[in-house]
């Protein structure tokens, strides 16, 4: 056989990845700005007293059970006010996932500085494992918090307590 018929096909991995242009370089900063704005909004408007600003949980409305995210807004509000114990009471899974999210952010920033371009989430094995941990934490927490037995029922979202001063404010505004 001639030598030109036995040549190996070219490797596809030799080509450099396409460079992203324009707005993509600003995307991480836009995401951070939106997240800071959302957290600031939650810190200013308490989720229980200002229900008109926040969506109600469709899962809880339909089934009567807490979803894995129920209590997350109240936990975020408590965290912005420095009440970590209150945030843990509203949503322990959210508070426990914050160090993992911080670890992921450090990994992404380190990779960004090393390569000079923003890494794509879910494409790095180092980042997938913590995301799986967070998913497992939230799913197991969502199941366990709905077991109506005493040690597990302590994880349920606390009932909404509306203060009399909040009722007076809403009745005066109407």
C-alpha positions in Angstrom: 0.0 0.0 0.0 1.2 3.5 -0.7 2.3 5.6 2.3 -0.3 8.4 1.7 -3.2 6.0 2.3 -2.0 5.0 5.8 -1.7 8.5 7.2 -3.5 9.2 10.5 -6.3 11.7 10.5 -5.5 15.1 12.0 -6.2 15.6 15.7 -9.1 17.8 16.5 -7.6 19.0 19.8 -4.7 20.8 18.2 -6.9 23.7 17.2 -7.0 26.5 19.7 -10.4 27.2 21.2 -12.3 30.2 19.7 -11.7 33.5 21.5 -14.8 35.2 22.8 -15.2 38.8 21.8 -17.0 41.8 23.0 -19.5 41.6 25.8 -18.4 38.2 27.0 -15.5 39.8 28.8 -18.0 41.9 30.8 -20.3 39.0 31.5 -18.7 38.0 34.9 -18.9 41.6 36.1 -22.5 41.9 35.0 -23.4 38.7 36.8 -21.7 39.9 40.0 -23.5 43.3 39.7 -26.9 41.6 39.4 -26.2 39.3 42.3 -25.1 42.2 44.5 -28.2 44.1 43.5 -30.5 41.2 44.3 -28.8 40.6 47.7 -29.1 44.4 48.4 -32.8 44.3 47.5 -33.4 41.3 49.8 -31.5 43.1 52.6 -33.7 46.2 52.3 -37.1 44.4 52.0 -37.8 41.6 54.4 -39.5 38.7 52.6 -42.3 38.1 55.1 -43.4 41.7 55.6 -43.1 42.6 51.9 -44.7 39.7 50.1 -45.7 41.7 47.1 -42.1 41.8 46.0 -41.3 38.1 46.2 -42.8 35.1 44.4 -44.5 32.5 46.5 -43.3 28.9 46.4 -45.4 27.0 43.8 -44.2 23.6 45.2 -45.4 24.5 48.7 -48.7 25.9 47.4 -49.4 22.8 45.4 -48.2 20.1 47.8 -48.1 21.7 51.3 -44.5 20.5 51.7 -41.4 22.7 51.9 -39.3 22.6 48.7 -35.5 22.4 49.0 -35.3 26.2 48.6 -38.1 27.3 51.0 -36.7 29.7 53.6 -33.8 30.8 51.3 -35.0 34.4 51.0 -35.5 34.7 54.7 -32.0 33.1 55.3 -30.4 35.6 52.8 -32.1 38.5 54.6 -30.9 37.2 58.0 -27.4 36.8 56.7 -27.3 40.4 55.4 -28.3 41.6 58.8 -25.6 39.5 60.5 -27.9 37.0 62.0 -26.2 33.7 61.0 -28.1 31.7 63.6 -31.4 33.0 62.3 -30.3 32.2 58.7 -29.4 28.7 59.8 -32.8 28.3 61.3 -34.6 29.4 58.1 -32.5 27.3 55.7 -29.5 25.3 57.1 -28.7 23.9 53.6 -28.2 27.4 52.2 -25.9 28.4 55.0 -23.9 25.2 54.7 -23.6 25.6 50.9 -22.0 29.1 51.2 -18.5 27.9 51.9 -18.7 25.5 48.9 -19.9 28.3 46.7 -17.0 30.4 48.0 -14.6 27.6 47.1 -16.0 27.5 43.6 -15.6 31.2 43.1 -12.0 31.0 44.2 -11.4 28.1 41.8 -13.0 30.1 38.9 -11.0 33.3 39.7 -7.8 31.3 40.0 -8.4 29.7 36.6 -9.4 33.0 35.1 -6.1 34.6 36.2 -4.1 31.6 35.1 -5.5 31.3 31.6 -6.5 34.9 31.0 -10.1 34.0 30.0 -13.2 33.2 32.0 -13.6 29.5 32.5 -16.9 27.9 31.5 -18.7 26.4 34.5 -19.4 22.7 34.4 -16.4 21.9 32.1 -13.8 21.5 34.9 -13.8 18.4 37.0 -12.6 20.3 40.0 -15.7 22.5 39.9 -18.2 19.7 39.1 -17.6 17.8 42.4 -18.6 20.8 44.6 -21.7 21.4 42.5 -22.7 17.8 43.0 -22.2 18.3 46.8 -24.5 21.3 46.7 -27.1 19.5 44.7 -27.0 16.5 47.0 -27.1 18.8 50.1 -30.2 20.6 48.8 -32.1 17.4 47.6 -31.4 15.5 50.8 -32.3 18.5 52.9 -35.5 18.9 50.9 -36.5 15.3 51.6 -35.4 15.2 55.3 -37.0 18.5 56.3 -40.5 17.1 55.3 -40.3 14.0 57.5 -42.9 14.7 60.3 -40.8 13.0 63.0 -39.4 15.2 65.8 -35.7 15.5 65.0 -36.4 16.0 61.3 -39.3 18.4 61.8 -36.9 20.9 63.4 -35.4 21.4 59.9 -38.8 22.5 58.5 -39.2 26.2 57.6 -40.4 28.1 60.7 -43.9 29.4 60.4 -44.2 33.0 59.2 -44.4 35.4 62.1 -45.9 38.7 61.2 -45.4 41.4 63.8 -48.3 43.7 64.8 -46.2 46.7 63.7 -46.0 45.1 60.2 -49.8 44.6 60.1 -50.3 48.3 61.1 -47.9 49.5 58.3 -49.8 47.4 55.7 -53.2 48.5 56.9 -52.1 52.2 56.9 -50.8 51.8 53.4 -54.1 50.4 52.1 
